Amino acid sequence: MPTALITGATAGIGAAFARRLSADGFSLILLARDAERLARAAEKYGNSEVVVADLSTEEGIVKGEEAARRADLVVNNAGFGQKGRFLDVPLQDELTMLRVHCEAVLRLTHAALPAMRERGRGGVINVASVAAFFPRGTYGASKAWVVSFSQAVAQDYPGVPVMALCPGFVHTEFHERARIDMSRLPSALWLDADDVVAAGLRDFRRGLTVSVPGPQYKALVGAGRLIPRGLIARFSSRTGRTYR
């Protein structure tokens, strides 16, 4: 039975990955900060191991690396949003975001790949965002790094698939935790977490290095390459950035 490590596994896209991969016959290593929610998740899925770890800390990343070395599939999903624009956010919070979104992704991927290459199987899915393709503060910049990093590793080691999954707005706890008011976002821009995971896994099996779920977001990313950068920056800065 293959093993999948999922970070940020108790909610949103991480929980959707857990549901799908459990149904597909994977044993799960579920990593998150909340021990109580992890225990409930492990009960629900069965054949699961829990790792209580905060990927914003050195200790937490080391725990993640240890788990990644044993996994056939690593889903680097843990992440969060900030309330406010760049200068409104404490510097330490911005550095924490870079650690979770970039350093943890790099180190868990680095830990997983040698064993996967030796076994001749395995892969890594790094959850990025459509924000990677548009100017969107530190969040968008960190997700752009995830996309570029995933493409570079996939190019360097073609025997082990590595893919960046880039969803748009998804019905999860993400925006509520960041205290972002999404009430004005058109319903057509919302995605379902289970649909995002299904599309991502389909693209992963096809060998894509970047997956953008949803036809509306595929069109948006495509259009973003044609529209002047300044106009895109103004649109991106306003959309979904009303704070409570």
Disulfide bonds with the S-S distance in Angstrom:
none
